[in-house]
Amino acid sequence: MKRGPYMLCRFCIILCLSVLLPYAAAADGASGQQPVQLLMPKEIFVGDLAEIQYAFSAPAGFSDAVQSGRPLELRYEGTMLARQEDSYTVRSMTLEQSGNRWTLHLQFIPWRTGTVELPAFNLADLLPLDAHDARTGLAPVMISLQPVTVSSLSEKTGIKTMRPAMPPVLVPGTIYAVYACVFFAVVLLAAFVQLLFRYRALRLRLQSFLRQRALRRNAKRTLRALQRLRKKAQEMDVCAFAGSVQEIMRRYLTCRFSYAFDTVVSSGVSLMLDQLAGGTLSGRQLETADKLESLFRRLDYVRFSHELQGIDSGECCRLADDACACVSGFEEAV
């Protein structure tokens, strides 16, 4: 008799659980399939870049037809969703798949405060071109986004009027940096002005330097050629040797005095050198010019004379040495 109320209470509890649990499980399963919308950040203001994340379960046919391992870029241009430029501007729309669930990412920038209504749209119409064939037989997948509230920054801060203009805040040490820049600018300007006035002199110095360098290289090249020729004195014919020496020297004079000495006769070499120098040849160079003319006369004799008695390899070496001495005599005053 004492156990009667206890057994009756236990029976009622079991009966209630057996009736209510199926409904609770069904409600829980149904709630797991409901779309979920998130706004990031939760509070947005005019001009902020906001993002709506809309997670939903698409029909089985949609998931089977549209399969992608990477986010899909949706084509929202020209739709009603992108024609609300007075209220917001859509920056991007992507769609991601995670199992049977899909997540829509919509980035936008609001342009007015208050509630922003986003029109409903068919997701199948926004699929990219590579998924165009897959959407032909799809049923419409309507997306209805919840309204978004854009907060007012002035209401939050309580500031209704514009603040007065304030001078720029200077970083410590800025004044010294400005003074240093002005000083260096003045120095550079002065250097530029001085360089401008001395440009002609600098140009002449540069030209003179390049000219002297070219003359030194010409002299070294000529001396090396004569030395190589001197080593072949015993192997070469005397006439060919004399012709080679004269050819080397004429090439040297052409570069040294910027005049074609190929057409100058041997008897006029000294006079031509004096004319080209404008009477500015030094005594040593005049003496060298006379020796060079004598050398050219001797080379012509060796080349065109039929009497070559006494002209041997030793004479060829002396001709090469005399040519080297003439080159050195001209370059001493450079």
C-alpha positions as CSV (number, residue, x, y, z in Angstrom):
1,M,0.0,0.0,0.0
2,K,2.9,2.4,0.7
3,R,4.4,1.8,-2.8
4,G,1.2,2.8,-4.7
5,P,1.9,6.6,-5.0
6,Y,5.5,6.0,-6.0
7,M,4.6,3.5,-8.7
8,L,1.9,5.8,-10.1
9,C,4.3,8.8,-10.3
10,R,6.9,6.7,-12.0
11,F,4.4,5.5,-14.6
12,C,3.4,9.1,-15.4
13,I,7.0,10.2,-15.9
14,I,7.7,7.3,-18.3
15,L,4.5,8.1,-20.2
16,C,5.3,11.7,-20.6
17,L,8.9,11.0,-21.8
18,S,7.6,8.5,-24.3
19,V,5.2,11.0,-25.8
20,L,7.4,14.2,-25.7
21,L,10.9,12.8,-26.8
22,P,10.0,12.1,-30.4
23,Y,8.6,15.6,-30.8
24,A,11.8,17.1,-29.2
25,A,14.1,15.0,-31.5
26,A,12.1,16.1,-34.5
27,A,12.3,19.7,-33.5
28,D,16.0,19.4,-32.9
29,G,16.5,17.8,-36.3
30,A,14.5,20.5,-38.0
31,S,16.4,23.3,-36.2
32,G,19.7,21.8,-37.5
33,Q,18.5,22.4,-41.1
34,Q,17.5,26.0,-40.6
35,P,19.6,28.7,-42.2
36,V,21.9,30.7,-40.0
37,Q,22.9,34.2,-40.7
38,L,25.9,36.0,-39.1
39,L,27.0,39.6,-39.5
40,M,30.7,40.4,-39.1
41,P,31.4,42.7,-37.3
42,K,28.2,42.6,-35.2
43,E,28.0,46.4,-35.2
44,I,28.7,48.2,-38.4
45,F,28.7,51.9,-39.4
46,V,28.5,53.8,-42.7
47,G,31.5,53.1,-44.8
48,D,32.6,50.0,-43.0
49,L,33.4,46.8,-44.9
50,A,30.9,44.2,-43.6
51,E,30.3,40.6,-44.4
52,I,27.2,38.5,-44.1
53,Q,27.8,34.7,-43.7
54,Y,24.6,32.8,-44.6
55,A,24.8,29.0,-43.9
56,F,22.0,26.9,-45.3
57,S,21.2,23.4,-46.6
58,A,20.6,23.2,-50.3
59,P,18.4,20.6,-52.0
60,A,20.1,17.3,-52.8
61,G,20.0,18.0,-56.6
62,F,21.8,21.3,-56.0
63,S,24.6,19.7,-54.1
64,D,25.0,16.9,-56.6
65,A,25.1,19.2,-59.6
66,V,27.3,21.9,-58.2
67,Q,30.4,20.4,-56.7
68,S,33.5,22.4,-56.1
69,G,36.5,22.0,-53.9
70,R,37.1,25.7,-53.9
71,P,35.0,28.8,-53.3
72,L,32.8,29.8,-56.2
73,E,32.8,33.4,-57.3
74,L,29.1,34.4,-57.9
75,R,28.0,36.7,-60.7
76,Y,26.0,39.3,-58.9
77,E,26.6,42.2,-61.4
78,G,23.4,43.5,-62.9
79,T,21.1,41.8,-60.4
80,M,18.7,43.5,-58.1
81,L,21.1,42.8,-55.3
82,A,23.8,45.0,-56.9
83,R,21.4,47.8,-57.9
84,Q,21.0,49.3,-54.4
85,E,24.0,51.7,-54.6
86,D,22.2,54.3,-52.6
87,S,22.0,51.9,-49.7
88,Y,25.0,49.7,-50.1
89,T,27.6,48.5,-52.5
90,V,28.4,44.8,-52.9
91,R,32.1,44.0,-53.1
92,S,32.1,40.3,-53.5
93,M,29.9,37.1,-53.2
94,T,31.4,33.7,-52.8
95,L,29.8,30.3,-52.1
96,E,31.6,27.5,-50.1
97,Q,30.5,23.9,-49.6
98,S,31.1,21.8,-46.4
99,G,29.4,18.5,-46.8
100,N,25.6,19.1,-47.3
101,R,25.9,22.6,-45.9
102,W,26.6,25.7,-48.0
103,T,27.9,29.0,-46.8
104,L,27.3,32.2,-48.7
105,H,29.8,35.1,-48.0
106,L,28.6,38.5,-49.1
107,Q,30.8,41.5,-48.5
108,F,29.3,45.0,-48.8
109,I,29.7,48.6,-47.7
110,P,26.7,50.4,-46.3
111,W,26.1,54.0,-47.2
112,R,23.2,55.0,-44.9
113,T,22.2,54.3,-41.3
114,G,19.1,52.4,-40.2
115,T,17.8,49.1,-41.5
116,V,19.1,47.9,-44.9
117,E,16.9,45.5,-46.8
118,L,18.6,43.0,-49.1
119,P,16.3,41.6,-51.8
120,A,15.8,37.9,-52.1
121,F,17.5,36.2,-55.1
122,N,17.7,32.8,-56.8
123,L,21.2,31.4,-56.0
124,A,21.1,29.2,-59.2
125,D,21.1,32.4,-61.3
126,L,24.4,33.6,-59.8
127,L,26.5,30.5,-60.4
128,P,29.7,31.2,-62.4
129,L,30.1,30.4,-66.1
130,D,31.9,27.1,-65.4
131,A,28.8,25.9,-63.5
132,H,26.3,27.2,-66.1
133,D,25.6,23.8,-67.6
134,A,24.9,22.4,-64.1
135,R,22.2,24.9,-63.2
136,T,20.0,24.2,-66.3
137,G,17.9,21.6,-64.6
138,L,18.1,22.9,-61.0
139,A,15.1,24.0,-59.0
140,P,15.3,27.6,-57.7
141,V,17.3,28.0,-54.5
142,M,15.8,31.2,-53.0
143,I,18.0,33.1,-50.5
144,S,16.2,35.6,-48.3
145,L,18.7,37.5,-46.2
146,Q,17.6,39.1,-43.0
147,P,17.7,42.9,-42.8
148,V,20.9,44.5,-41.5
149,T,21.0,47.4,-39.1
150,V,23.6,50.1,-39.7
151,S,24.5,52.1,-36.6
152,S,25.0,55.8,-36.5
153,L,28.5,56.9,-35.2
154,S,27.2,60.3,-34.2
155,E,24.5,58.8,-32.0
156,K,26.9,56.4,-30.4
157,T,29.5,59.1,-29.6
158,G,26.9,61.8,-28.9
159,I,28.7,64.3,-31.2
160,K,26.3,66.2,-33.5
161,T,28.6,68.9,-34.8
162,M,31.9,68.9,-36.6
163,R,35.0,69.5,-34.5
164,P,37.0,72.7,-35.3
165,A,40.1,72.3,-37.4
166,M,43.2,71.3,-35.5
167,P,46.9,71.9,-36.5
168,P,48.9,68.8,-37.5
169,V,50.5,67.0,-34.6
170,L,54.3,67.1,-35.0
171,V,56.4,64.1,-34.2
172,P,59.2,64.9,-31.8
173,G,62.3,66.0,-33.7
174,T,60.3,67.0,-36.8
175,I,61.5,70.6,-36.7
176,Y,65.1,69.5,-36.7
177,A,64.5,67.2,-39.6
178,V,62.9,70.0,-41.5
179,Y,65.8,72.3,-40.8
180,A,68.3,69.6,-41.9
181,C,66.4,69.1,-45.2
182,V,66.3,72.8,-45.9
183,F,70.1,73.0,-45.2
184,F,70.9,70.1,-47.5
185,A,68.6,71.6,-50.2
186,V,70.4,74.9,-50.0
187,V,73.8,73.1,-50.3
188,L,72.6,71.1,-53.3
189,L,71.2,74.2,-54.9
190,A,74.5,76.1,-54.4
191,A,76.5,73.1,-55.8
192,F,74.2,72.9,-58.8
193,V,74.6,76.6,-59.5
194,Q,78.4,76.4,-59.2
195,L,78.4,73.3,-61.4
196,L,76.3,75.1,-64.0
197,F,78.8,78.0,-64.2
198,R,81.7,75.6,-64.4
199,Y,80.1,73.3,-66.8
200,R,82.2,74.5,-69.8
201,A,85.4,74.1,-67.9
202,L,84.5,70.7,-66.6
203,R,83.5,69.6,-70.1
204,L,86.8,70.8,-71.5
205,R,88.6,68.9,-68.7
206,L,86.7,65.8,-69.4
207,Q,87.4,66.0,-73.2
208,S,91.0,66.7,-72.5
209,F,91.2,63.7,-70.2
210,L,89.5,61.4,-72.7
211,R,91.8,62.7,-75.4
212,Q,95.0,62.1,-73.4
213,R,93.8,58.7,-72.5
214,A,93.2,57.8,-76.2
215,L,96.7,59.1,-77.1
216,R,98.3,57.0,-74.4
217,R,96.5,53.9,-75.5
218,N,97.5,54.7,-79.2
219,A,101.1,55.0,-78.2
220,K,101.1,51.8,-76.1
221,R,99.4,49.9,-79.0
222,T,102.0,51.2,-81.5
223,L,105.0,50.3,-79.3
224,R,103.6,46.8,-78.7
225,A,103.1,46.3,-82.5
226,L,106.7,47.5,-83.2
227,Q,108.1,45.2,-80.5
228,R,106.2,42.2,-82.0
229,L,107.5,43.1,-85.5
230,R,111.0,43.5,-84.2
231,K,111.0,39.8,-83.0
232,K,110.1,38.7,-86.5
233,A,113.0,40.6,-88.1
234,Q,114.9,37.5,-89.0
235,E,112.0,35.7,-90.4
236,M,110.5,38.4,-92.6
237,D,111.6,39.8,-95.9
238,V,113.4,43.2,-95.6
239,C,111.0,45.0,-97.9
240,A,107.9,43.6,-96.2
241,F,109.4,44.5,-92.8
242,A,110.0,48.1,-93.9
243,G,106.5,48.4,-95.3
244,S,105.0,47.1,-92.0
245,V,107.0,49.6,-89.9
246,Q,105.9,52.5,-92.1
247,E,102.2,51.3,-92.0
248,I,102.3,51.1,-88.2
249,M,103.8,54.6,-87.9
250,R,101.3,56.1,-90.3
251,R,98.5,54.6,-88.4
252,Y,100.0,56.0,-85.2
253,L,100.3,59.5,-86.7
254,T,96.8,59.5,-88.0
255,C,95.4,58.8,-84.5
256,R,97.9,61.1,-82.8
257,F,97.2,64.2,-84.9
258,S,93.7,63.4,-86.2
259,Y,94.9,63.6,-89.9
260,A,95.1,60.9,-92.5
261,F,98.9,60.4,-93.0
262,D,98.3,57.7,-95.5
263,T,98.4,60.3,-98.3
264,V,101.4,62.3,-96.9
265,V,104.7,61.7,-98.8
266,S,107.7,60.9,-96.7
267,S,109.5,64.1,-97.6
268,G,106.6,66.2,-96.3
269,V,106.0,64.5,-92.9
270,S,108.0,67.1,-90.8
271,L,106.3,70.0,-92.5
272,M,102.8,68.5,-92.1
273,L,103.4,67.8,-88.4
274,D,104.4,71.4,-87.8
275,Q,101.3,72.7,-89.7
276,L,99.0,70.4,-87.8
277,A,100.4,71.6,-84.5
278,G,100.0,75.2,-85.5
279,G,103.7,75.9,-84.7
280,T,103.3,74.7,-81.1
281,L,105.6,71.7,-81.3
282,S,108.3,71.8,-78.6
283,G,112.0,71.6,-79.5
284,R,112.1,67.9,-78.7
285,Q,109.0,67.2,-80.8
286,L,110.5,69.2,-83.8
287,E,113.6,67.1,-83.5
288,T,111.5,64.0,-83.4
289,A,109.6,65.1,-86.5
290,D,112.9,65.5,-88.4
291,K,114.0,62.0,-87.2
292,L,110.6,60.6,-88.3
293,E,111.0,62.1,-91.7
294,S,114.4,60.6,-92.0
295,L,113.1,57.3,-90.9
296,F,110.3,57.4,-93.5
297,R,112.9,58.2,-96.2
298,R,115.1,55.3,-95.1
299,L,112.0,53.0,-95.2
300,D,111.2,54.1,-98.7
301,Y,114.7,53.4,-99.8
302,V,114.6,49.9,-98.3
303,R,111.2,49.2,-99.8
304,F,111.8,50.4,-103.4
305,S,115.6,50.2,-103.9
306,H,117.0,47.2,-105.8
307,E,120.3,47.5,-104.0
308,L,119.9,45.8,-100.6
309,Q,123.5,45.1,-99.9
310,G,124.2,45.6,-96.2
311,I,120.6,45.6,-95.2
312,D,120.1,42.6,-92.9
313,S,118.0,41.7,-89.8
314,G,120.1,44.0,-87.7
315,E,119.2,46.9,-89.9
316,C,115.6,45.9,-89.5
317,C,115.9,45.9,-85.8
318,R,117.5,49.4,-85.9
319,L,114.5,50.7,-88.0
320,A,112.1,49.3,-85.4
321,D,114.1,50.9,-82.6
322,D,114.1,54.3,-84.4
323,A,110.4,54.1,-84.8
324,C,109.9,53.4,-81.1
325,A,112.1,56.3,-80.3
326,C,110.0,58.6,-82.4
327,V,106.8,57.5,-80.6
328,S,108.4,58.1,-77.3
329,G,109.6,61.6,-78.4
330,F,106.1,62.7,-79.4
331,E,104.6,61.3,-76.1
332,E,107.0,62.9,-73.7
333,A,105.3,66.3,-73.9
334,V,101.8,64.8,-73.6
